[in-house]
């Protein structure tokens, strides 16, 4: 796809703002969609130096999304991306803009996995290559983002016989946070380190075949996670690698859906690299549809394990 002046300016602004790779990718996708709407409606290209988007344009864009039957969450995300782009390219316009009221969805928490589903993922991971198994288990046992796992470095890793930790970098706000490693994660890391190619860089993960064994990208983490599908039932709710992060947060905050003592929100925030514990509480303490179903199931003793 040809890069337009608007998308070129947006890419530069996103890079300068130091957004995470995942956020940049979503924002680009959403703004390409808005750009197509704008060109189709006005017959003009978006000018990054002279954005003359009005409240009427935003109202019309919202109606287009509603007519296409996008869910409220998708509509809200597209407008969040649009708001971020306008704020980066034209801060004065962002302040004065009148934004339309968006469809509201019932706030629910991201879903986690059941015990059986989690065990199935672990069994499937052990059929992957040592590198991909290690990637999957770091996602499952540390709750890290895909981009965070991809950028993990060897000097930030400590593995002992009975304990260990990994220190992750958070690129979007230039912080680091440390996560203890359980025995399963340590064993997976040791298996990968035994066969890791002799790459010259300090990144933990690298290409297994392509010389000179360059560091992996976020897309490789996604591919490793999605490769689990070959060893899982066709209707398995695998989702993307961020599903593992949701699962870790929900299990800790809910006490594994009420089976154990809940972990304090401040501890969960530290393990997930959140700067503010209120983020964890706001997102993960809400009930998910699956957790409500399991709660009702306990009433009659047919809860799924």
Backbone torsions as a table, in degrees:
resi	resn	phi	psi	omega
1	UNK	NA	133.1	-178.2
2	UNK	-66.1	134.7	-179.5
3	UNK	-81.9	119.1	-179.9
4	UNK	-85.1	162.1	176.8
5	UNK	-56.8	-37.1	180.0
6	UNK	-63.5	-47.8	-178.6
7	UNK	-67.9	-34.0	176.6
8	UNK	-63.0	-45.1	178.6
9	UNK	-65.3	-38.7	179.0
10	UNK	-64.7	-42.9	178.4
11	UNK	-58.2	-45.1	179.6
12	UNK	-62.9	-40.7	-178.8
13	UNK	-67.5	-39.8	178.9
14	UNK	-66.0	-40.7	177.9
15	UNK	-63.5	-42.7	-179.2
16	UNK	-66.3	-31.9	-179.9
17	UNK	-77.5	-7.8	176.5
18	UNK	62.2	37.8	174.1
19	UNK	-70.9	156.6	177.6
20	UNK	-67.4	160.9	-178.5
21	UNK	-60.3	-41.3	179.7
22	UNK	-63.5	-41.8	179.2
23	UNK	-64.9	-41.3	178.7
24	UNK	-62.9	-41.6	-179.1
25	UNK	-63.5	-45.2	179.9
26	UNK	-64.8	-41.6	-178.5
27	UNK	-64.6	-42.3	177.7
28	UNK	-60.3	-45.3	-179.4
29	UNK	-60.9	-46.2	-179.0
30	UNK	-65.5	-39.2	-177.4
31	UNK	-76.0	-27.7	171.8
32	UNK	-63.3	-39.4	178.6
33	UNK	-64.3	-43.4	178.5
34	UNK	-66.1	-38.0	179.6
35	UNK	-62.4	-40.7	177.2
36	UNK	-62.6	-41.2	176.7
37	UNK	-61.5	-43.8	-177.1
38	UNK	-64.0	-46.4	-179.3
39	UNK	-64.6	-42.0	179.9
40	UNK	-66.8	-28.9	-178.0
41	UNK	-87.0	-44.3	-174.2
42	UNK	-101.1	-19.3	-175.8
43	UNK	76.2	9.8	-178.8
44	UNK	-121.7	157.3	173.6
45	UNK	-83.3	148.3	174.6
46	UNK	-69.7	129.2	178.4
47	UNK	-100.7	112.1	-177.7
48	UNK	-62.7	-22.5	180.0
49	UNK	-89.9	-10.0	-178.5
50	UNK	-147.3	68.7	178.6
51	UNK	-74.9	113.7	178.1
52	UNK	-114.4	48.6	176.6
53	UNK	-76.6	132.7	-178.4
54	UNK	-114.4	170.4	177.5
55	UNK	-61.5	-33.2	178.0
56	UNK	-63.8	-40.3	178.0
57	UNK	-62.6	-41.1	-179.8
58	UNK	-67.4	-38.9	176.6
59	UNK	-61.1	-44.0	-178.5
60	UNK	-66.7	-39.3	178.6
61	UNK	-63.6	-41.2	177.6
62	UNK	-59.8	-43.3	-179.4
63	UNK	-63.6	-37.8	176.9
64	UNK	-60.7	-44.2	-179.6
65	UNK	-66.3	-39.2	178.8
66	UNK	-65.6	-43.2	179.9
67	UNK	-64.0	-29.5	176.8
68	UNK	-79.6	1.1	175.0
69	UNK	63.1	36.5	171.6
70	UNK	-71.2	146.4	179.7
71	UNK	-71.1	156.7	-178.6
72	UNK	-54.3	-37.7	179.9
73	UNK	-64.0	-38.5	179.0
74	UNK	-67.8	-40.0	178.6
75	UNK	-64.5	-43.4	179.8
76	UNK	-63.0	-39.2	-179.5
77	UNK	-65.9	-41.3	179.8
78	UNK	-63.0	-38.4	178.7
79	UNK	-73.7	-31.9	175.0
80	UNK	-63.6	-41.5	177.8
81	UNK	-64.5	-41.9	179.7
82	UNK	-64.6	-41.5	178.1
83	UNK	-62.3	-42.5	179.6
84	UNK	-64.1	-40.2	-179.4
85	UNK	-65.5	-43.8	179.5
86	UNK	-65.5	-38.1	179.0
87	UNK	-64.0	-36.7	179.8
88	UNK	-73.7	-40.1	-173.5
89	UNK	-89.6	-29.1	-177.8
90	UNK	-150.5	79.8	-175.9
91	UNK	-56.7	-36.4	-179.0
92	UNK	-65.0	-40.0	178.1
93	UNK	-66.1	-37.7	179.8
94	UNK	-61.7	-36.4	-179.1
95	UNK	-72.0	-40.3	-174.8
96	UNK	-86.8	-11.8	-175.0
97	UNK	-67.0	137.2	172.6
98	UNK	-96.4	113.0	-175.8
99	UNK	-91.5	140.6	-178.8
100	UNK	-72.8	158.5	175.1
101	UNK	-75.0	131.4	-174.3
102	UNK	-102.3	154.8	175.9
103	UNK	-59.1	141.1	-177.8
104	UNK	-109.9	135.9	175.3
105	UNK	-106.1	154.2	176.7
106	UNK	-63.3	124.3	-177.3
107	UNK	-67.9	118.9	175.7
108	UNK	-129.7	159.0	-179.5
109	UNK	-82.8	150.8	170.9
110	UNK	-57.1	146.2	-175.7
111	UNK	-80.2	153.6	171.5
112	UNK	-107.6	-168.6	177.8
113	UNK	-105.1	152.3	170.4
114	UNK	-74.9	169.1	178.5
115	UNK	-59.7	-43.4	179.6
116	UNK	-64.1	-41.0	179.3
117	UNK	-65.1	-42.5	-180.0
118	UNK	-63.0	-42.6	178.7
119	UNK	-64.9	-36.0	178.1
120	UNK	-64.9	-38.7	178.0
121	UNK	-64.9	-42.2	180.0
122	UNK	-63.5	-43.6	178.4
123	UNK	-63.0	-40.6	179.0
124	UNK	-65.6	-38.0	-179.1
125	UNK	-61.8	-33.7	-178.0
126	UNK	-73.2	-4.1	175.5
127	UNK	-99.1	-1.5	179.1
128	UNK	-88.9	177.0	174.4
129	UNK	-66.0	158.1	179.7
130	UNK	-54.1	-38.9	179.4
131	UNK	-65.1	-49.4	-176.5
132	UNK	-68.9	-34.2	174.7
133	UNK	-61.9	-42.9	179.8
134	UNK	-63.6	-41.9	178.2
135	UNK	-59.9	-48.0	-178.3
136	UNK	-61.8	-42.3	-176.4
137	UNK	-73.1	-30.3	173.0
138	UNK	-66.4	-38.6	176.2
139	UNK	-62.6	-44.7	-175.6
140	UNK	-71.9	-36.2	-171.6
141	UNK	-103.5	-10.9	176.1
142	UNK	-119.0	-13.0	178.1
143	UNK	67.7	23.4	-177.8
144	UNK	-77.2	155.6	173.8
145	UNK	-71.4	159.9	179.7
146	UNK	-60.6	-44.2	-179.5
147	UNK	-66.1	-32.1	180.0
148	UNK	-69.3	-42.2	177.7
149	UNK	-64.6	-41.7	-179.1
150	UNK	-61.4	-32.3	-176.0
151	UNK	-96.4	6.7	179.4
152	UNK	-62.2	145.9	-175.4
153	UNK	-123.1	149.6	-178.4
154	UNK	-60.4	-42.6	179.7
155	UNK	-62.7	-18.0	-179.4
156	UNK	-95.4	22.5	-177.5
157	UNK	-124.5	132.3	177.5
158	UNK	-132.7	120.9	-178.8
159	UNK	-126.5	123.3	174.7
160	UNK	-116.5	-177.3	179.7
161	UNK	-67.4	-36.5	-174.6
162	UNK	-122.6	0.3	-179.9
163	UNK	-158.3	171.9	178.4
164	UNK	175.3	169.0	178.9
165	UNK	-154.4	160.5	173.9
166	UNK	-132.1	138.8	179.8
167	UNK	-108.6	121.0	-177.8
168	UNK	-100.5	149.6	173.0
169	UNK	-98.7	136.2	174.6
170	UNK	-106.9	104.5	-171.0
171	UNK	-68.1	-32.9	-172.0
172	UNK	-71.2	-23.2	174.4
173	UNK	-129.8	14.4	172.1
174	UNK	53.4	49.9	175.3
175	UNK	-119.2	166.4	170.9
176	UNK	-124.9	152.9	174.3
177	UNK	-146.7	150.1	-173.9
178	UNK	-110.2	136.3	-179.7
179	UNK	-124.2	126.8	174.5
180	UNK	-64.4	150.0	-179.1
181	UNK	-107.1	126.5	175.8
182	UNK	-74.9	172.3	-175.7
183	UNK	-62.0	-39.5	180.0
184	UNK	-62.9	-42.0	178.8
185	UNK	-66.3	-40.3	179.7
186	UNK	-64.4	-42.2	-179.7
187	UNK	-64.9	-41.4	178.5
188	UNK	-63.6	-40.9	178.2
189	UNK	-63.6	-42.1	179.5
190	UNK	-63.1	-39.8	179.0
191	UNK	-64.1	-38.4	178.8
192	UNK	-70.6	-42.8	-177.5
193	UNK	-64.2	-27.4	178.6
194	UNK	-67.0	-29.8	-176.0
195	UNK	-114.9	4.0	-178.6
196	UNK	-60.4	130.3	179.3
197	UNK	-61.2	159.7	-177.7
198	UNK	-78.1	66.3	179.9
199	UNK	-74.2	147.9	-176.1
200	UNK	-83.1	-13.5	-176.7
201	UNK	-92.4	176.4	-176.0
202	UNK	-98.2	1.6	-178.5
203	UNK	-70.2	142.6	-178.1
204	UNK	-64.7	-43.7	-176.7
205	UNK	-108.3	142.4	-179.8
206	UNK	-145.5	170.5	174.8
207	UNK	-61.9	142.2	-178.5
208	UNK	-88.2	-18.7	-175.1
209	UNK	-127.0	-39.0	-171.2
210	UNK	-76.0	120.5	178.4
211	UNK	-75.3	147.0	-0.9
212	UNK	-90.9	49.8	179.1
213	UNK	56.8	61.0	-177.4
214	UNK	-68.4	162.0	176.5
215	UNK	-61.0	153.5	178.4
216	UNK	-82.8	165.3	176.6
217	UNK	-108.0	174.7	175.7
218	UNK	-58.9	-33.9	-179.7
219	UNK	-62.8	-33.0	178.8
220	UNK	-68.9	-37.3	176.0
221	UNK	-62.5	-43.5	176.0
222	UNK	-59.0	-45.1	-178.1
223	UNK	-63.6	-39.5	178.6
224	UNK	-62.8	-43.8	179.3
225	UNK	-64.8	-45.6	-177.4
226	UNK	-69.2	-23.0	178.2
227	UNK	-66.5	-15.8	175.5
228	UNK	-61.5	-27.8	-174.6
229	UNK	-59.2	-26.5	-179.7
230	UNK	-66.2	-19.1	-176.8
231	UNK	-117.0	15.3	179.9
232	UNK	-123.7	159.5	177.0
233	UNK	-57.6	152.6	-176.2
234	UNK	-60.9	-32.2	-177.9
235	UNK	-94.8	17.7	-177.6
236	UNK	-69.8	131.4	-178.5
237	UNK	-80.2	67.6	-173.5
238	UNK	-74.2	-43.6	-177.4
239	UNK	66.2	-157.5	177.8
240	UNK	-98.8	177.8	-178.1
241	UNK	-61.5	-22.0	178.3
242	UNK	-67.2	-19.0	177.0
243	UNK	-61.1	-32.2	177.7
244	UNK	-66.6	-37.4	177.8
245	UNK	-64.7	-44.6	176.8
246	UNK	-59.5	-41.2	-177.7
247	UNK	-63.7	-44.8	178.9
248	UNK	-60.2	-47.2	-177.7
249	UNK	-63.3	-44.9	-178.2
250	UNK	-66.0	-41.6	-179.4
251	UNK	-62.9	-42.2	-177.7
252	UNK	-70.8	-47.0	-176.3
253	UNK	-70.9	-31.7	-177.7
254	UNK	-95.2	1.3	-175.3
255	UNK	65.4	44.5	-176.6
256	UNK	52.9	54.2	179.5
257	UNK	57.4	41.7	173.2
258	UNK	90.2	1.0	-177.5
259	UNK	-82.8	-26.7	-179.0
260	UNK	-132.2	-178.2	179.3
261	UNK	-75.6	128.5	179.1
262	UNK	-60.2	148.2	176.7
263	UNK	-86.4	136.2	178.4
264	UNK	-54.6	142.9	-177.0
265	UNK	-59.2	-34.7	-179.9
266	UNK	-64.3	-35.6	178.0
267	UNK	-70.2	-41.8	179.4
268	UNK	-63.1	-42.3	178.8
269	UNK	-60.0	-41.2	179.9
270	UNK	-66.1	-39.5	-179.8
271	UNK	-68.9	-30.7	-178.7
272	UNK	-93.5	-5.3	178.8
273	UNK	80.3	19.2	176.2
274	UNK	-79.0	138.8	178.6
275	UNK	-74.7	-23.3	-174.7
276	UNK	-133.9	125.6	-179.7
277	UNK	-62.5	-23.3	-179.4
278	UNK	-65.1	-24.1	176.5
279	UNK	-63.8	-45.8	178.9
280	UNK	-61.5	-46.0	-177.7
281	UNK	-63.8	-42.4	-176.8
282	UNK	-65.7	-34.7	-175.2
283	UNK	-92.2	-48.6	-165.9
284	UNK	-99.3	-10.3	178.8
285	UNK	-85.2	-10.4	175.3
286	UNK	-73.0	150.1	-180.0
287	UNK	-73.0	145.9	171.4
288	UNK	-99.0	157.1	177.1
289	UNK	-54.8	-39.0	-179.0
290	UNK	-67.4	-39.2	-179.6
291	UNK	-68.1	-34.5	176.4
292	UNK	-66.1	-39.7	177.4
293	UNK	-63.3	-41.3	179.0
294	UNK	-67.3	-35.8	178.7
295	UNK	-62.7	-43.2	178.2
296	UNK	-66.4	-37.5	179.7
297	UNK	-61.1	-32.8	179.6
298	UNK	-64.0	-27.3	-178.5
299	UNK	-62.5	-31.4	-177.9
300	UNK	-114.7	6.8	173.9
301	UNK	77.6	19.1	179.7
302	UNK	-115.5	33.2	178.9
303	UNK	-65.2	138.4	176.9
304	UNK	-80.0	133.8	178.0
305	UNK	-89.1	NA	NA
